[in-house]
Amino acid sequence: MTIIIFGLILILLTFMGAPLFAVILAAAMIGFYLTGVDLSVIAIELYRIADTPLLMALPTFTLAGYIMAESKTSQRVVRLTQVFLGWMPGGLAIVALTTCAVFTAFTGASGVTIVALGALLFPALVQAGYKEKFSLGLVTTSGSLGLLLPPSLPLILYGIIAQQMDSGRDVMITDLFLAGLLPGFLMIILLSFWSLWANRSNPIPKEKFSIKEASAAFREAIWEIPLPIFVLGGIYGGFFVISEVAAVSALYVIIVEVFVYREIKLNQLPGIIRQAMVVCGGILIIIGMSLASTNFLIDAQVPMKLFELIQNYITSQIVFLILLNILLLLLGAILDIFSALVIMIPLILPVAVGYDIDPVHLGIIFLANMQIGYLTPPIGMNLFIASYRFDRSITTLYRASLPFMLVLLIALAIITYWPGLSLMLTGR
């Protein structure tokens, strides 16, 4: 009975338009009250999340991403990748996919990628001879490609929530960073092959490789090229933990963009910091409230009861994964990725572990689904952002994105049913 009341309150407040953190908090408070638990546990949960050293990575990586988005980093990255990949068949399409993936990995938001890179890539693709429909679909799809690549904020957030769940299996952020690499590259490669196939009857002139242009592009981006190497090398070389490398990365980006390139003035910096912290603050308060809610769910044995209920009807891991993907694709179409993570992971993770699914593999499956959800009607975020950015109707963008979405679904099937793709680099 308590669980039913808990769920009804959650649904009612959501439809009334209450903020997500308020919905989660209200449900947790009522749940604890009805079960006779002192409400001070909520304050304890907030302190527990505030005392998590790993949490420092969220605001610092967010700040670094916002500063890069406000500068001309996107232009330098596009130029650099175009020089080194533009000579290939379908080179500019591969440039768009690669650049967007790298940019999204560091900014943590597909909308920022579409806005920042769309003005550069869409006209360039059309001018190079690619059809407008193909170009729209490519840029809209590419906006969310980097969510599986480090140092993606959703990867970090999943790791924080999974660690608080104590599922019986370690979930390290370093493992998640490694686990996302091959699935992320798989998506880029499959989309690249599709781009070549889709333009097979529409020959696109290749750009000639120029050592002079390559040297100029390399010199222009010389301060930003070391950043991904620095992040991964710092973590896996044992020089920094995640929170430290995030802080140093943010400091490095500030020095480069403000004092070296001088594209951001000192008086602009407080405004950018404020924007980044408003977004990050919203995420943090939702995490704090969700941990209190998670504590109630565990006390009420909701995940275990859910697992027992599902196991009565589904005994096969394969069938469970099929249904899980369907559920996550639907959630991705109606929820943003951060809301989906804090609401669903406490419910899904214990059930998935019961079906002998590795939590790290589950995280990659979850984020791959959310990535595709950005393209899925009725509330696919990329569709609305691209509609505003390129002044095209939602239906036009959906038709343009549909072939790319089907390719991503093939990639999702491979990621789901081949755990080794995600886990082979982690040694799990």
SULWO-V424128 format. One record per residue. N is the residue number from 0. RES is the residue in one small letter. D_CENTER is the distance of its C-alpha to the mean C-alpha in whole Angstrom. Layout:
N | RES | D_CENTER
N | RES | D_CENTER
This chain:
0 | m | 36
1 | t | 34
2 | i | 31
3 | i | 32
4 | i | 32
5 | f | 29
6 | g | 27
7 | l | 29
8 | i | 29
9 | l | 25
10 | i | 26
11 | l | 28
12 | l | 27
13 | t | 24
14 | f | 26
15 | m | 28
16 | g | 25
17 | a | 25
18 | p | 21
19 | l | 19
20 | f | 20
21 | a | 24
22 | v | 23
23 | i | 22
24 | l | 25
25 | a | 27
26 | a | 27
27 | a | 27
28 | m | 30
29 | i | 32
30 | g | 31
31 | f | 32
32 | y | 35
33 | l | 36
34 | t | 36
35 | g | 38
36 | v | 35
37 | d | 36
38 | l | 33
39 | s | 33
40 | v | 31
41 | i | 28
42 | a | 29
43 | i | 29
44 | e | 25
45 | l | 24
46 | y | 26
47 | r | 25
48 | i | 21
49 | a | 23
50 | d | 24
51 | t | 21
52 | p | 21
53 | l | 18
54 | l | 17
55 | m | 18
56 | a | 15
57 | l | 13
58 | p | 15
59 | t | 16
60 | f | 13
61 | t | 12
62 | l | 16
63 | a | 16
64 | g | 13
65 | y | 15
66 | i | 18
67 | m | 17
68 | a | 16
69 | e | 20
70 | s | 21
71 | k | 22
72 | t | 20
73 | s | 18
74 | q | 22
75 | r | 23
76 | v | 20
77 | v | 21
78 | r | 24
79 | l | 24
80 | t | 22
81 | q | 24
82 | v | 27
83 | f | 26
84 | l | 25
85 | g | 27
86 | w | 30
87 | m | 28
88 | p | 29
89 | g | 26
90 | g | 25
91 | l | 24
92 | a | 21
93 | i | 20
94 | v | 20
95 | a | 18
96 | l | 15
97 | t | 15
98 | t | 15
99 | c | 12
100 | a | 10
101 | v | 12
102 | f | 11
103 | t | 8
104 | a | 7
105 | f | 10
106 | t | 10
107 | g | 6
108 | a | 7
109 | s | 8
110 | g | 11
111 | v | 12
112 | t | 12
113 | i | 14
114 | v | 16
115 | a | 17
116 | l | 17
117 | g | 18
118 | a | 22
119 | l | 22
120 | l | 21
121 | f | 22
122 | p | 26
123 | a | 26
124 | l | 25
125 | v | 28
126 | q | 30
127 | a | 30
128 | g | 31
129 | y | 28
130 | k | 28
131 | e | 27
132 | k | 25
133 | f | 24
134 | s | 22
135 | l | 21
136 | g | 19
137 | l | 18
138 | v | 16
139 | t | 15
140 | t | 13
141 | s | 12
142 | g | 10
143 | s | 7
144 | l | 8
145 | g | 7
146 | l | 3
147 | l | 6
148 | l | 8
149 | p | 10
150 | p | 10
151 | s | 6
152 | l | 6
153 | p | 5
154 | l | 7
155 | i | 9
156 | l | 9
157 | y | 10
158 | g | 12
159 | i | 14
160 | i | 15
161 | a | 16
162 | q | 18
163 | q | 20
164 | m | 20
165 | d | 23
166 | s | 22
167 | g | 25
168 | r | 23
169 | d | 21
170 | v | 17
171 | m | 17
172 | i | 14
173 | t | 16
174 | d | 16
175 | l | 12
176 | f | 12
177 | l | 15
178 | a | 14
179 | g | 10
180 | l | 13
181 | l | 15
182 | p | 13
183 | g | 11
184 | f | 14
185 | l | 16
186 | m | 14
187 | i | 15
188 | i | 18
189 | l | 19
190 | l | 18
191 | s | 20
192 | f | 23
193 | w | 22
194 | s | 23
195 | l | 26
196 | w | 27
197 | a | 27
198 | n | 29
199 | r | 31
200 | s | 34
201 | n | 33
202 | p | 34
203 | i | 32
204 | p | 34
205 | k | 32
206 | e | 32
207 | k | 34
208 | f | 33
209 | s | 35
210 | i | 35
211 | k | 36
212 | e | 33
213 | a | 31
214 | s | 32
215 | a | 32
216 | a | 28
217 | f | 28
218 | r | 30
219 | e | 28
220 | a | 25
221 | i | 26
222 | w | 25
223 | e | 21
224 | i | 22
225 | p | 22
226 | l | 19
227 | p | 17
228 | i | 20
229 | f | 20
230 | v | 17
231 | l | 17
232 | g | 21
233 | g | 22
234 | i | 20
235 | y | 21
236 | g | 24
237 | g | 25
238 | f | 25
239 | f | 23
240 | v | 21
241 | i | 17
242 | s | 18
243 | e | 21
244 | v | 19
245 | a | 17
246 | a | 20
247 | v | 22
248 | s | 19
249 | a | 19
250 | l | 23
251 | y | 23
252 | v | 21
253 | i | 23
254 | i | 26
255 | v | 25
256 | e | 24
257 | v | 27
258 | f | 30
259 | v | 29
260 | y | 28
261 | r | 29
262 | e | 27
263 | i | 26
264 | k | 29
265 | l | 30
266 | n | 30
267 | q | 27
268 | l | 25
269 | p | 26
270 | g | 24
271 | i | 21
272 | i | 21
273 | r | 22
274 | q | 19
275 | a | 16
276 | m | 18
277 | v | 18
278 | v | 15
279 | c | 14
280 | g | 17
281 | g | 16
282 | i | 13
283 | l | 16
284 | i | 19
285 | i | 17
286 | i | 16
287 | g | 20
288 | m | 21
289 | s | 19
290 | l | 20
291 | a | 24
292 | s | 23
293 | t | 22
294 | n | 25
295 | f | 27
296 | l | 26
297 | i | 27
298 | d | 30
299 | a | 31
300 | q | 29
301 | v | 27
302 | p | 25
303 | m | 28
304 | k | 30
305 | l | 27
306 | f | 27
307 | e | 31
308 | l | 31
309 | i | 28
310 | q | 30
311 | n | 33
312 | y | 32
313 | i | 30
314 | t | 31
315 | s | 29
316 | q | 25
317 | i | 25
318 | v | 26
319 | f | 23
320 | l | 20
321 | i | 21
322 | l | 22
323 | l | 18
324 | n | 17
325 | i | 19
326 | l | 18
327 | l | 14
328 | l | 14
329 | l | 17
330 | l | 14
331 | g | 11
332 | a | 14
333 | i | 16
334 | l | 13
335 | d | 10
336 | i | 7
337 | f | 9
338 | s | 12
339 | a | 11
340 | l | 10
341 | v | 13
342 | i | 16
343 | m | 15
344 | i | 15
345 | p | 18
346 | l | 20
347 | i | 18
348 | l | 18
349 | p | 22
350 | v | 23
351 | a | 21
352 | v | 22
353 | g | 25
354 | y | 25
355 | d | 25
356 | i | 21
357 | d | 19
358 | p | 17
359 | v | 15
360 | h | 15
361 | l | 14
362 | g | 11
363 | i | 10
364 | i | 12
365 | f | 10
366 | l | 6
367 | a | 8
368 | n | 10
369 | m | 8
370 | q | 7
371 | i | 11
372 | g | 11
373 | y | 10
374 | l | 13
375 | t | 15
376 | p | 18
377 | p | 19
378 | i | 17
379 | g | 14
380 | m | 13
381 | n | 13
382 | l | 16
383 | f | 17
384 | i | 16
385 | a | 17
386 | s | 21
387 | y | 21
388 | r | 21
389 | f | 23
390 | d | 25
391 | r | 25
392 | s | 25
393 | i | 22
394 | t | 24
395 | t | 25
396 | l | 21
397 | y | 20
398 | r | 23
399 | a | 22
400 | s | 19
401 | l | 20
402 | p | 21
403 | f | 18
404 | m | 16
405 | l | 19
406 | v | 18
407 | l | 15
408 | l | 16
409 | i | 19
410 | a | 16
411 | l | 15
412 | a | 18
413 | i | 19
414 | i | 16
415 | t | 17
416 | y | 21
417 | w | 21
418 | p | 19
419 | g | 21
420 | l | 18
421 | s | 16
422 | l | 18
423 | m | 21
424 | l | 20
425 | t | 20
426 | g | 23
427 | r | 23
